[in-house]
């Protein structure tokens, strides 16, 4: 079967280039990433926080449309 005979909806679509940014939040490592086009999430690495996941990362928030908005809302620098 050639790729021309495969329906368009089944063909693999190229992945979108999503952004990411490493910084700090209150002296701890922090990471902002674009989970989908126009939706940013921010996590901080704080393994001593009881709310952090098994890997030590704590979600500060999600859903900002731009990186500057996410940084302003969470204090990420």
Buried (B, 14 or more C-beta within 10 A) or exposed (E): EEEEEEEEEEEEEEEEEEEEBEBEBEEBBBBBBBEEEEBBBBBBBBEEEEEBEEEBBBEBBEEBEEBEEBBEBBBBE
